[in-house]
Amino acid sequence: MLLARDVETPDGHSLRRLYDLKLERARSPMFALSWLIMHRIDADSPLSGITEEALRAGDMGLAITLSGTDETFAASVHARYSYAHEDILFGRRFVDVFVDDDDPRKLTLDMARFHDVEAG
């Protein structure tokens, strides 16, 4: 995952810079269920101190690239998605997509909730 951000150089030019965002877990050995990609915003993060207004003013966005292996066909799979500043929500988190079942050995994923968020 990376942050794309417009920055102004000392001589007044505007450039698009890319910053790698460190992930809590950069790999998932088993993607059969679900995987929430998370970047912790701390003092070392390029997002440290960024407000909604700064995100918009800097025309910032996120780019996500995933690659893996399809176990059925042993084929490489690649996916890429970009999120513009309008797509980034402050003070929100994704809802849990796992559904409680009467059988504790059975785990169900509700993909209808995949994009749902709540206050967080």
C-alpha positions, 0 to 999 in steps of 0.5 A: 500500500502506498500514499500518493501525495502532491508536494511542492519543491523548494523551487515552486514545482508541484510533484507527485510523490509516492510513500510506502505505508508499513502494514501491520501484516504485509503477508497472509499465508492463508487468504481463504477467509478474510484479511483486513489490510491495516496501516498504523498511523504513528509518528513514523507514518507519512499520514501522521498529522494529516487532516481531512482538509490536508488530504483533500488539499494535497490531492492525496490517495491510496494505491493498493496492490495485491498478488497471490496464488490461486490454489485451484489453478496454481495461477498467479493472481494480481489486483490493484485498486486506487482510493481517491481522497473522496473515498477515505473516511475519517473516524470510521472502521469496517464492520465485522464481516464474520457472522456468529453461528450456533455452531462454534466450529462453523465460520460464515463470511457475510460478503454483503457487508464487505464495504459497510463502515461504522463510527469508530 
